[in-house]
């Protein structure tokens, strides 16, 4: 059981990072379908950054690459008011194709597996000895502890600061926000960049805390799952992270069933997180209240 719970937290970490950033983005009224592109860009960027400056340089460069992809999306979706779904889809396809091409150009057929440093689990004394949940929560790579710190920080910022109030007001009632002096486009642009940066960190986590190398398409739909997680978490930072744990458990089940020697086809367990995504979206339809201006590009913002 302890091994399974540890796998749940490890698998949920990149999902939670991406979903936490997307929560901020969607609270501003923008749905970033291009989040998948930020994740895969962050994954490739982390390989390049870690090879030249170490693991944490890899995370920083991954965040920068994720932010750069988000900036392309924000230019069209926020500044030019293009359709958010079409723009996000185009950005994702661009990032998926671009990262594969760049990876082959930089590393050729040899790849980067042998020279990519990775994070090892860092057990926190005493806390990691707590029965059942100690190893799962407190014997993780350091990036998981960064996630723990981000949860209260983002929650406090969103609900206890003027900037957080401005963010939520733009997502709920842009006209009232503008009347109060809020620069709507600036708020949305910044929110998209923040979400893209955390998407890049999510991709970097896949490489530097899990796989140890870059594989084309390794984001594997996590950006879209993260968007579903935001809905399931009701656009609340804490709820979003808890929802990410549910999806992390769905992903970790494949390793658990393989470990106990089940004869079921492994493809069933690979598909389970995506099936759960559909079920979660269907179950919450009409039961959760999204930000009122979410996805509306017809609104005039200053």
C-alpha positions in Angstrom: 0.0 0.0 0.0 2.8 2.4 0.8 4.4 1.8 -2.5 1.1 2.5 -4.3 0.5 5.7 -2.4 4.0 6.9 -3.2 3.3 6.2 -6.8 0.1 8.2 -6.7 1.8 11.3 -5.4 4.7 11.0 -7.8 2.4 10.5 -10.8 0.1 13.3 -9.6 2.8 15.9 -9.2 3.2 17.0 -12.8 -0.6 16.9 -13.3 -1.1 19.1 -10.2 1.5 21.6 -11.3 -0.1 22.0 -14.7 -3.6 22.1 -13.3 -2.6 24.7 -10.6 -1.3 27.0 -13.3 -4.4 26.4 -15.4 -6.6 27.3 -12.5 -5.1 30.7 -12.4 -5.5 31.1 -16.1 -9.1 30.0 -16.2 -10.0 32.2 -13.3 -9.1 35.2 -15.6 -11.6 34.0 -18.2 -9.1 32.2 -20.5 -9.1 28.5 -21.2 -5.6 27.5 -22.5 -6.0 24.4 -24.6 -2.4 25.0 -25.5 -1.3 23.9 -22.1 -0.3 20.6 -23.6 2.2 22.5 -25.8 3.7 24.2 -22.7 4.2 20.9 -21.0 6.0 19.3 -23.9 8.1 22.4 -24.5 9.0 22.4 -20.8 10.1 18.8 -21.1 12.5 19.5 -23.9 13.7 22.7 -22.4 14.5 20.9 -19.1 16.7 18.4 -21.0 18.7 21.2 -22.6 18.9 23.3 -19.4 19.9 20.4 -17.1 22.6 19.3 -19.5 24.3 22.7 -19.3 23.5 23.9 -15.8 22.2 21.0 -13.6 18.8 19.9 -12.5 17.4 23.2 -11.2 18.6 25.0 -14.3 16.6 22.4 -16.2 13.5 23.3 -14.2 14.1 27.0 -14.8 14.6 26.6 -18.5 11.6 24.3 -18.7 9.5 27.0 -17.1 10.8 29.6 -19.6 10.0 27.3 -22.5 6.5 26.7 -21.2 6.1 30.4 -20.7 7.2 31.1 -24.3 4.6 28.7 -25.7 2.0 30.3 -23.5 3.0 33.8 -24.8 2.3 32.7 -28.3 -1.2 31.6 -27.3 -1.7 34.8 -25.3 -0.8 37.0 -28.2 -3.6 35.6 -30.3 -6.2 34.7 -27.7 -5.8 37.7 -25.4 -4.4 40.5 -27.5 -6.0 39.7 -30.8 -9.1 38.0 -29.3 -8.9 35.0 -31.6 -10.9 31.9 -30.8 -9.3 30.3 -27.7 -10.0 26.7 -28.7 -8.7 27.0 -32.2 -5.6 28.9 -31.1 -4.8 26.5 -28.3 -5.1 23.5 -30.6 -2.8 25.2 -33.1 -0.2 26.0 -30.4 -0.3 22.4 -29.1 0.3 21.0 -32.6 3.1 23.5 -33.2 4.8 22.6 -29.9 4.4 18.8 -30.4 5.9 18.9 -33.9 8.5 21.6 -33.0 9.9 19.8 -30.0 10.3 16.5 -31.9 12.1 18.3 -34.6 14.4 20.2 -32.3 15.2 17.2 -30.2 16.4 15.3 -33.3 18.4 18.3 -34.5 20.1 18.8 -31.1 20.7 15.2 -30.1 20.4 13.2 -33.2 19.7 9.5 -32.9 21.8 9.1 -29.8 19.3 11.0 -27.6 20.0 12.6 -24.3 19.3 9.8 -21.8 22.9 9.4 -20.7 23.7 13.0 -19.9 20.4 14.2 -18.3 20.7 14.6 -14.5 17.6 13.8 -12.4 16.2 14.4 -8.9 16.4 11.6 -6.4 13.7 11.3 -3.7 14.6 13.4 -0.7 13.1 12.0 2.5 12.2 14.6 5.2 13.4 13.4 8.6 10.6 12.3 11.0 7.8 13.1 8.7 8.8 10.3 6.3 8.5 7.9 9.2 4.7 8.5 9.6 2.9 5.2 9.1 1.2 4.6 5.7 1.4 8.2 4.3 5.0 9.1 5.4 6.8 7.7 2.4 4.1 8.8 0.0 4.1 12.5 1.1 7.5 13.1 2.5 10.0 10.9 0.5 9.5 12.5 -2.8 11.7 14.5 -5.2 12.2 18.1 -4.1 9.9 19.5 -6.8 6.9 17.8 -5.0 7.7 19.9 -2.0 7.7 23.0 -4.2 4.2 22.0 -5.2 3.2 21.7 -1.5 4.4 25.3 -1.0 2.6 26.6 -4.0 -0.8 25.4 -2.9 -1.2 27.8 0.1 0.7 30.6 -1.7 -1.6 30.5 -4.8 -4.7 30.1 -2.6 -3.7 33.1 -0.4 -2.9 35.2 -3.4 -6.1 34.4 -5.2 -8.5 35.0 -2.3 -6.6 37.4 0.0 -5.0 40.0 -2.3 -6.2 42.8 -4.5 -4.4 41.2 -7.5 -6.3 38.0 -6.9 -9.5 39.9 -6.6 -8.8 41.6 -9.9 -8.1 38.2 -11.5 -11.4 36.7 -10.4 -13.3 39.8 -11.3 -12.0 39.8 -14.8 -13.1 36.1 -15.1 -16.5 36.8 -13.7 -17.6 40.3 -14.7 -15.1 42.0 -17.1 -17.2 45.1 -17.5 -17.3 45.7 -13.8 -13.6 45.0 -13.4 -12.8 47.5 -16.2 -15.1 50.1 -14.6 -13.1 49.6 -11.3 -9.9 50.4 -13.2 -8.6 46.8 -13.7 -6.5 46.3 -16.9 -8.3 43.2 -18.2 -6.0 42.3 -21.0 -2.9 42.7 -18.7 -4.5 40.5 -16.1 -5.4 37.8 -18.6 -2.0 37.9 -20.3 -0.1 37.6 -17.0 -2.4 34.7 -15.9 -1.8 32.8 -19.2 2.0 33.3 -18.7 1.9 32.0 -15.2 -0.1 28.9 -16.3 2.4 28.3 -19.1 5.3 28.6 -16.8 3.9 26.0 -14.4 3.0 23.9 -17.4 6.7 24.0 -18.4 7.7 23.0 -14.8 5.2 20.1 -15.2 7.0 18.9 -18.3 10.4 19.4 -16.6 9.1 17.2 -13.7 8.3 14.4 -16.2 11.9 14.4 -17.4 14.0 15.4 -14.3 12.0 13.6 -11.6 10.5 10.6 -13.5 11.6 9.5 -16.9 15.2 10.8 -17.0 15.1 11.6 -20.7 12.9 13.2 -23.3 10.6 11.2 -25.6 8.6 12.8 -28.4 5.0 13.3 -27.3 5.8 12.3 -23.7 3.2 14.8 -22.4 0.7 12.2 -23.6 -2.4 14.3 -23.1 -1.6 15.5 -19.6 -2.4 19.1 -20.6 -6.0 18.1 -21.5 -6.3 16.0 -18.3 -5.1 19.0 -16.3 -7.9 21.1 -17.8 -10.4 18.4 -16.7 -8.8 18.4 -13.3 -9.4 22.1 -13.0 -13.1 21.5 -13.6 -13.3 18.7 -11.1 -11.5 20.8 -8.6 -14.1 23.6 -9.1 -11.5 26.2 -10.1 -10.1 26.1 -6.5 -6.3 25.6 -6.0 -6.7 23.1 -3.2 -9.6 21.3 -4.9 -7.6 21.1 -8.1 -4.6 19.4 -6.4 -6.9 16.9 -4.6 -8.5 16.1 -8.0 -5.0 15.6 -9.4 -4.4 12.9 -6.8 -7.4 11.1 -8.1 -6.0 11.0 -11.6 -2.6 10.2 -10.2 -4.2 7.1 -8.5 -5.7 6.1 -11.9 -2.3 6.3 -13.5 -0.6 4.5 -10.7 -3.0 1.6 -10.9 -1.3 0.3 -14.0 2.0 -0.2 -12.1 0.1 -1.8 -9.2 -1.7 -4.3 -11.3 1.5 -5.1 -13.2 3.3 -5.7 -9.9 0.7 -8.2 -8.7 0.9 -10.1 -11.9 -2.5 -9.6 -13.4 -3.1 -11.0 -16.8 -5.3 -8.1 -18.1 -3.9 -6.2 -21.1 -1.8 -3.3 -19.9 -3.5 -1.1 -22.5 -6.6 -1.1 -20.3 -4.7 0.6 -17.5 -3.0 3.0 -19.8 -6.4 4.2 -21.0 -7.9 4.4 -17.6 -6.9 8.0 -16.8 -8.4 9.2 -20.1 -11.6 7.3 -19.4 -11.7 8.8 -16.0 -11.3 12.3 -17.6 -14.5 11.7 -19.7 -16.4 10.3 -16.7 -15.4 13.3 -14.5 -16.4 15.8 -17.2 -19.8 14.0 -17.7 -20.4 13.8 -13.9 -19.7 17.5 -13.3 -21.7 18.8 -16.3 -24.2 21.3 -15.0 -23.1 20.8 -11.4 -20.2 23.2 -11.2 -20.1 26.9 -12.0 -17.3 28.0 -14.2 -16.1 31.6 -14.3 -18.8 33.5 -16.1 -16.5 34.9 -18.8 -14.5 31.7 -19.4 -13.7 31.2 -23.0 -15.5 34.3 -24.3 -13.3 36.1 -26.8 -16.1 38.5 -27.8 -15.6 40.7 -24.7 -13.9 44.0 -25.1 -11.1 44.4 -22.6 -8.7 47.3 -22.0 
